[in-house]
């Protein structure tokens, strides 16, 4: 079982107030890539005293601590997800905003091949695909 955001905070020495614990729990349970407004709406249902400023500061702290990663997908607000060891890419539906995480070995091999073609060792990459769902 993977570590929760709260456990990662403890391991990294990030001080956890009660409000930060709630934000960490909500982010750990997220199955999507929420922006700060969406995260605020979720945490305020648990504790209405949590301000949006607290959510912004906490997300920034978690990002700076290497616990969350920030995505700035086209045409939208910054979105966040837990930083994991496993690499994945994203397919973003430009109409609905749905984000699909995927891993494709052929794409991984092709990226390495392209880097080698130009005389580079690939050390990192980020792939974002944007599309519209086909009508069935």
N, C-alpha and C positions, 0 to 999 in steps of 0.2 A: 504494500500500500504506500502511496506517495505521501510526502510530508504536506501538511496543510500550510497555508500562508502564516498562520499564527506560530506554528512550529519553526518555520524558516526565520521568522522575526526573532524568536528566542535564540535560535542558533547563531544569528548574526548580531545579537546584542541590541536589537531595536526595542526600545521601551514601549510596552503595550499598555495604554490606558484602556479603560472599559470601552470607550467609543472606538478606539483603534481595533480592539478585539472583535467588535461587531462588524466593522468594515472588512477586516481580514476574513471573518467567517463567511460573510456574504460573497466576497470575491472568490473564496475557495470553493463555494458551492455553485458559482456561475458556470453555466454550460455555454455561454456566449462570450462576446468580447464587449462588455459594457463600457459606455462613456461615463464621465463623471455624473452627468444628470441622471442617467439610468441607475447608477450605483447609489446615488443620493436617494432616489425614490425608493429603492429597496431597503436601505438601512433606516430611513425615516419611518418605515412601517414597524420596525423593531424598537427604535428609540427616536421619538419625535424631537428630542433635544439636540440631536446631531445636526450641525449646520452644514450647508454646502461648502463653506470655507474649510471646515474640518475635513470633509471628504477630499477636497482638492489637496490640502496639505498632507494628508495621510497617503494618498495615491502618489504624490511626488516623493515622499519619504520612502515608500515601498519601492518605487522605481529607482531612486538613487541608491538604495540598499541592495539592488539586484534581485528583488523578489517579484516585482511585476515588470512587464515590458510594455512599452507604449507603441501603438501602431497608429500611423497617420494615413489611413486609407483615403483615397481620392474623395473629394466632395463631402467630407463629413468631419465630425468632431473626433478628437483623439480617442482611441479605444484601448482598453487594457486587457491583458491576460497574464496569468501566472507564468513566470519565467521557468521553463522546464528544460531538462537536459535533452529531451528528444526534439529533433528538428522536424519542422513541418512547414508547408507552404499554405497560402490562402487563396481561395476563390471567392470573390465578392460579387454578390448580385447587386447591380447598380440600381435596380428599382426597389427591391425590398430591404436591402441592407444586410441580408443574410450572409454570414461568413462560414464557409466550409473549409475545414482544415484537412489537408491531405498530404500524403507522401507518395512520390512516384519515382521508382528506382531509375527508370529511363531518363527522366528529367535530371536527376542527380548525376548520372553518368555523362549526359550531354553537357552539363555545366562545367564539369571537370575537363571534358574534352575541349571545350571552347577556351578555357583558361590556358590549358596546355598548348593549344594551337598558337596562342599569342605569347607563349613563353612565361606563363605564370603558374604558381602553385595556388590553388583555390584555398583560401583560409576561412571564408565565410560568404554567405549570400542570403538574399531575401527575395522571394518570388511572390508577387501578388498578381493574380489574374482577375480581370473584371469582365463580367458577362451579364447577359439577360437570359433568364430561363426560357427554354424552347417551349412553344405551345404543343401540347400533346394531342 
